[in-house]
Amino acid sequence: MRKAKLLLTVIILLAALVSYAQNTKSPLKKDSVAFAVIGDNGTGGSAQYEIAQRLTAARLKFPFDFVLMMGDNLYGGDNPRDFEKKFEKPYKTLLDLGVKFYAALGNHDDPGRQIVYEKFNMGGKKYYSFKPKDGVRFFALDSNYMDKKQLEWLEGELKASASEWKIAFFHHPIYSSGEKHGSNVELRNVLEPVMVKYGVDVVFTGHEHFYERMKPQKGINYFIVGSSGKLRKGNIGRSALTAKGFDQDNSFMVAEIAGEEMFFQVISRKGQIVDSGTVRRAERSRKVSTAK
């Protein structure tokens, strides 16, 4: 019975890999930083597990080192069984391969339990930064409570960072065309000036259960990756903000930073590449060129 289950898993992964490989473009340049992005994923449902299979298959072609999580990491509870069902089981193969996950907190998450969970790599903090390689630094924020203390921390971290690439990730989008939530203007008013002042290049968020890439705003490229477990189908409204949107299926992102460029692809649950392109870091260029 166990052999049969193992064989079935292998067949599913190989099928996913074949589908992915037929469409993917993966530069994988020397000394690059390769990572993936998921958001609003912790449902424990079939969509999460299917996206996890696609994510695992993608790594065979695009060997990313870590995964960013945009929050709502665990819906409906944060007990040991929830961590197992909604995180450890779907991403088991990736965890076994040594892939690290870096989590931000969403409005459905229990901070007390998640920040100390070793596999979320939060170091007991609601907000933190990490540098996977010289020249690139990520800043995980707690957008549930953007108080003065956190803003001062962020400003100090950004000011002290000598990294060419500065990438922030948090749960609530400050730019969004979603009809359910839309842009969090209050958060934008306090957060955006700091990010603009200190040269943040890219911002990843979740909360909206779809994918959206905004047209650059004040020199920053914004992405919403919030449908890796849940989906709010047909929820992207007509907006001048949208460069590309996808709300017809669950999805995730893979990305690679090499020199002054960040290459990205967004992949659906069916293995379709629904968006791709290249971002140049803010200090040199504030444009996105999309690859069709």
C-alpha positions in Angstrom: 0.0 0.0 0.0 2.8 2.4 0.9 4.7 1.5 -2.3 1.5 2.3 -4.3 1.1 5.7 -2.7 4.8 6.5 -3.3 4.5 5.5 -6.9 1.3 7.6 -7.3 3.2 10.6 -5.8 6.1 10.2 -8.2 3.7 9.9 -11.2 1.9 13.1 -10.1 5.2 15.0 -9.7 6.6 13.8 -13.0 3.4 14.9 -14.8 3.6 18.3 -13.2 7.2 18.6 -14.1 6.6 17.8 -17.7 3.8 20.3 -17.9 5.9 23.0 -16.2 9.0 22.2 -18.3 7.1 22.6 -21.6 6.4 26.3 -20.8 9.0 27.5 -18.4 11.9 29.9 -19.1 14.5 29.8 -16.4 17.6 31.9 -16.7 19.3 30.5 -13.6 22.3 32.7 -14.0 25.5 32.2 -12.1 25.5 33.5 -8.5 21.8 34.5 -8.7 19.2 34.4 -5.8 16.3 32.1 -6.7 13.2 32.0 -4.6 9.4 31.3 -4.7 6.4 33.3 -3.4 3.2 31.9 -2.0 0.4 33.6 -0.1 -2.8 32.9 1.8 -1.9 29.2 1.4 -2.6 27.6 4.8 -6.0 26.0 4.2 -5.1 22.3 4.3 -7.4 21.9 1.3 -6.9 20.3 -2.1 -6.0 23.6 -3.8 -3.1 24.1 -1.4 -1.8 20.6 -1.9 -2.1 20.9 -5.7 -0.2 24.1 -5.7 2.4 22.5 -3.4 2.9 19.7 -5.9 3.4 22.3 -8.7 5.8 24.2 -6.5 7.8 21.0 -5.8 7.8 20.1 -9.5 8.9 23.7 -10.4 11.9 23.3 -8.1 13.2 20.4 -10.2 13.5 22.8 -13.1 14.1 26.0 -11.2 16.0 25.1 -8.0 15.0 28.0 -5.7 16.6 28.1 -2.2 13.7 29.6 -0.2 10.0 30.5 -0.2 8.4 33.7 0.9 5.0 33.4 2.6 2.6 36.4 2.4 0.6 35.6 5.5 -2.6 33.7 6.4 -0.2 30.8 6.8 -2.7 28.8 8.8 -6.4 29.2 8.5 -8.8 28.0 11.3 -6.2 27.3 14.1 -2.6 27.2 15.0 -2.4 23.9 16.9 0.3 21.3 16.2 -2.1 19.4 14.0 -2.7 22.6 11.9 1.0 23.1 11.4 1.3 19.5 10.3 -1.7 19.4 7.9 -1.5 22.9 6.5 2.3 23.3 6.2 4.5 20.3 7.0 2.6 17.7 4.9 2.0 19.8 1.7 5.6 21.1 1.6 7.3 18.0 3.0 9.4 17.3 -0.1 10.7 20.8 -0.2 11.4 20.9 3.5 13.3 17.5 3.2 15.3 19.1 0.4 16.4 21.9 2.8 14.2 24.7 1.2 13.6 27.4 3.8 10.3 29.2 4.3 10.2 32.8 5.5 6.8 33.8 6.8 5.0 37.2 7.3 1.9 37.4 9.5 -1.6 37.6 8.1 -4.8 38.6 9.8 -5.8 34.9 10.3 -2.5 34.0 12.0 -1.7 33.6 15.7 1.5 35.6 16.2 2.4 34.0 19.5 2.6 30.5 18.0 3.9 31.3 14.5 6.8 33.5 15.3 8.4 30.8 17.4 7.7 28.0 14.9 11.1 27.0 13.7 10.2 26.2 10.1 8.8 29.7 9.5 12.2 31.2 10.3 10.9 34.3 12.0 13.3 34.1 14.9 10.6 34.9 17.5 9.9 38.3 15.8 6.8 39.7 14.2 9.0 41.6 11.7 12.5 40.9 10.7 15.0 41.0 7.8 17.4 38.5 6.2 20.1 38.6 3.6 20.4 35.4 1.5 23.4 36.8 -0.3 25.4 40.0 -0.5 23.5 42.6 -2.4 20.0 41.3 -1.6 18.0 41.9 1.6 14.4 41.0 2.4 12.2 42.8 5.0 9.3 40.9 6.4 6.7 43.2 8.0 3.7 42.8 10.2 1.0 44.8 8.4 -1.6 43.9 11.0 0.0 46.5 13.4 2.1 49.1 11.6 2.9 51.1 14.7 5.6 53.7 15.3 8.1 51.1 16.7 7.9 49.0 13.6 8.2 51.9 11.3 11.3 53.2 13.1 12.8 49.7 12.9 12.1 49.5 9.2 13.6 52.9 8.6 16.7 52.0 10.5 17.1 48.7 8.7 16.7 50.2 5.3 19.0 53.1 6.1 21.7 50.8 7.3 21.4 48.2 4.5 24.1 48.4 1.9 22.3 45.9 -0.3 21.5 47.0 -3.9 18.2 45.0 -3.8 15.7 45.8 -1.1 12.5 43.7 -1.1 9.7 44.0 1.4 6.9 41.5 1.9 3.8 41.6 4.1 0.2 40.7 4.1 -2.1 43.7 3.3 -1.5 45.3 -0.1 -1.2 49.1 -0.2 -2.1 48.9 -3.9 -4.8 46.6 -5.2 -7.6 46.4 -7.7 -9.5 43.8 -5.6 -13.2 44.4 -5.3 -13.3 42.6 -1.9 -10.6 44.7 -0.1 -8.8 47.0 -2.5 -5.9 49.3 -1.6 -5.1 49.8 2.1 -4.7 53.5 1.9 -4.1 54.0 5.6 -1.2 51.6 5.5 0.1 53.2 2.3 0.2 56.6 3.9 2.6 55.6 6.7 4.6 52.9 4.9 5.1 54.1 1.3 7.2 57.3 2.2 9.7 55.2 4.1 10.0 52.6 1.3 10.4 55.3 -1.4 12.9 57.3 0.6 15.3 54.3 1.1 14.9 52.7 -2.3 12.8 49.6 -1.9 12.6 47.9 -5.3 9.9 45.3 -5.0 7.0 44.7 -2.6 5.2 41.3 -2.3 1.8 41.0 -0.5 -1.2 38.7 -0.2 -4.6 39.1 1.4 -6.4 39.4 -1.9 -7.0 35.8 -3.2 -5.7 36.3 -6.7 -2.6 37.4 -8.5 -2.0 41.0 -9.5 1.1 42.9 -10.7 0.7 46.7 -10.5 2.2 49.3 -12.7 5.2 50.7 -10.8 4.1 53.2 -8.2 6.6 55.9 -7.2 9.3 53.7 -8.5 8.3 50.5 -6.6 7.1 47.3 -8.3 4.1 45.8 -6.4 2.9 42.2 -6.7 0.0 40.5 -5.0 0.4 36.7 -4.6 -2.6 35.7 -2.5 -4.1 32.6 -4.2 -1.8 29.8 -3.3 -4.5 28.2 -1.2 -7.6 30.2 -1.6 -9.1 31.8 -4.7 -11.6 34.7 -5.1 -12.5 34.1 -8.7 -13.3 37.1 -10.8 -12.5 39.6 -8.1 -10.0 41.9 -9.9 -11.9 45.0 -10.8 -11.1 47.4 -13.6 -8.4 49.7 -12.5 -5.6 51.9 -13.9 -3.3 50.2 -11.4 -3.2 46.8 -13.1 -0.4 45.7 -15.3 -1.4 42.1 -15.2 -4.0 40.2 -13.2 -5.1 36.6 -12.8 -8.1 35.5 -10.8 -9.3 32.4 -12.5 -7.2 29.8 -10.7 -4.8 29.4 -7.8 -1.2 30.3 -8.4 2.4 31.0 -7.1 5.5 32.7 -8.2 9.1 31.8 -8.9 11.7 34.5 -9.2 15.5 35.0 -9.7 17.6 38.0 -8.9 20.8 38.3 -11.0 22.7 41.6 -11.1 20.3 44.5 -11.7 17.4 42.3 -12.9 14.7 40.2 -11.2 13.1 37.6 -13.5 9.7 36.3 -12.5 7.1 33.8 -13.5 3.6 33.1 -12.1 2.3 29.6 -12.5 -1.3 28.4 -12.1 -2.5 25.2 -10.5 -2.9 23.7 -14.0 0.8 24.6 -14.8 0.0 27.5 -17.0 2.4 30.5 -16.9 0.0 33.4 -16.5 2.6 36.2 -16.2 6.3 36.6 -16.6 8.8 39.4 -17.0 11.9 41.2 -15.7 12.1 43.9 -13.1 15.2 46.2 -13.0 16.1 47.5 -9.6 15.0 51.0 -8.7 18.3 52.7 -8.6 18.9 52.1 -12.3 15.5 51.7 -13.8 11.9 51.9 -12.5 10.2 49.9 -15.3 8.9 46.4 -15.8 9.4 44.7 -19.2 7.0 41.8 -19.7 7.9 38.7 -21.6 5.0 37.4 -23.8 
